[in-house]
Amino acid sequence: MDKDCWKPVLTREEKPWGHEITWLSIPTLRGKVISMDKGKKTSIKSYSNKAEVFFVLEGMVEIIYAPEEWHYHPSHKLFVHTTLSTGEVFVVQANCPYRIEAVTDVRLFEMANHPTDFFTKFDDDVLEPPQDETGS
């Protein structure tokens, strides 16, 4: 039998928006506690295989994400804004571009599969209208 228990190693990494404490539970499952400072935001990114589940431990965040239709008709107009507060959960499937913005100081719990998956980082202008649409 290959049944065991262990205490995983925690790693802390400073980020421009705060910090995260990460641990690898089993080879295909990773956990994080993410602390973000009010007004800070993550980059816009998507993962090719990794799905993530976020639970708001305390505070409030805005999740900005692209619905499935965006993959067929990419447009800044399709991005959806959802606000989450303490005790709420949000799921991000693989290949879904998203960003997290801290409305208040916030702590999130994240569980993810495929912890070593590669990601695609998008420029911030993916959320902005082209200049000809704004009259500039």
C-alpha positions in Angstrom: 0.0 0.0 0.0 1.2 3.5 -0.8 -0.8 5.5 1.8 1.0 8.1 3.7 0.7 11.5 5.3 3.3 14.3 5.3 3.8 18.0 6.1 4.6 19.8 2.8 7.3 22.5 2.5 5.9 26.0 2.3 7.5 28.6 0.1 6.8 32.4 0.2 7.2 34.5 -2.9 6.9 38.3 -3.0 4.9 39.7 -5.9 4.3 43.3 -7.1 0.7 43.0 -5.7 1.6 41.3 -2.4 2.8 37.8 -1.7 1.8 34.1 -1.9 2.6 31.1 0.2 2.6 27.9 -1.9 2.8 24.2 -1.2 2.7 21.1 -3.4 0.3 18.6 -1.9 0.7 15.8 -4.4 2.4 16.0 -7.9 -0.8 17.1 -9.6 -2.3 19.4 -6.9 -0.9 22.7 -5.5 -2.3 25.0 -2.8 -1.7 28.8 -2.3 -2.6 31.5 0.1 -2.5 34.7 -1.8 -2.3 38.1 0.0 -3.0 41.1 -2.2 -2.8 44.8 -1.3 -5.7 47.1 -1.9 -5.7 48.5 -5.4 -3.1 46.0 -6.8 -3.8 43.6 -9.6 -2.3 40.5 -11.2 -1.3 40.3 -14.8 -3.8 39.0 -17.3 -3.0 35.4 -18.0 -4.3 32.0 -18.9 -2.9 28.5 -18.5 -3.1 25.8 -21.2 -4.0 22.9 -18.8 -4.3 24.3 -15.3 -7.7 24.9 -13.7 -7.9 27.0 -10.5 -10.4 27.4 -7.7 -10.2 30.6 -5.6 -11.9 31.0 -2.2 -11.9 34.5 -0.7 -10.7 34.1 2.9 -11.1 37.8 3.7 -11.6 41.0 1.7 -13.0 41.7 -1.7 -11.7 41.2 -5.2 -12.8 41.8 -8.7 -12.2 39.0 -11.2 -12.0 40.1 -14.8 -12.2 37.2 -17.3 -13.0 36.2 -20.8 -16.0 34.0 -21.4 -15.8 31.2 -23.9 -17.2 33.4 -26.7 -14.0 35.5 -26.5 -12.0 32.6 -28.0 -14.1 32.8 -31.2 -14.4 36.6 -31.3 -11.7 38.3 -29.3 -12.8 41.7 -28.1 -12.3 43.8 -25.0 -16.1 44.2 -24.9 -16.6 40.5 -24.0 -14.6 40.6 -20.7 -16.8 40.0 -17.7 -16.3 41.7 -14.3 -17.3 39.8 -11.2 -16.9 40.9 -7.6 -16.3 38.4 -4.8 -16.4 38.9 -1.1 -15.4 36.9 2.0 -16.6 33.3 1.7 -17.3 33.3 -2.0 -15.7 30.9 -4.6 -14.7 31.4 -8.2 -13.5 28.7 -10.7 -11.2 29.5 -13.7 -10.9 26.8 -16.3 -7.8 26.2 -18.4 -7.4 28.6 -21.4 -9.5 31.3 -19.7 -7.7 34.6 -19.6 -8.3 36.4 -16.2 -7.0 39.0 -13.8 -7.6 39.5 -10.1 -7.9 43.0 -8.7 -7.9 43.7 -4.9 -10.8 46.0 -4.0 -9.6 45.8 -0.4 -6.7 44.1 1.2 -7.5 40.5 0.5 -6.5 36.9 1.2 -7.4 34.1 -1.2 -7.0 30.4 -1.0 -6.2 28.8 -4.3 -6.2 25.1 -5.3 -5.0 24.2 -8.8 -4.2 21.1 -10.8 -1.2 20.9 -13.2 0.9 23.1 -10.9 3.8 23.3 -13.4 1.7 24.3 -16.4 2.9 27.1 -18.7 0.9 30.3 -19.0 0.3 32.9 -21.6 0.5 36.5 -20.3 -1.6 39.1 -22.1 -0.8 42.8 -22.5 -3.1 45.1 -20.4 -4.5 46.6 -23.6 -6.5 43.3 -24.2 -9.0 44.9 -21.8 -8.9 48.3 -23.5 -10.8 49.4 -26.6 -8.7 50.0 -29.7 -7.9 53.7 -30.2 -10.2 54.1 -33.2 -13.2 53.0 -31.0 -12.6 55.7 -28.4 -12.3 58.5 -30.9 -8.6 59.1 -30.0 
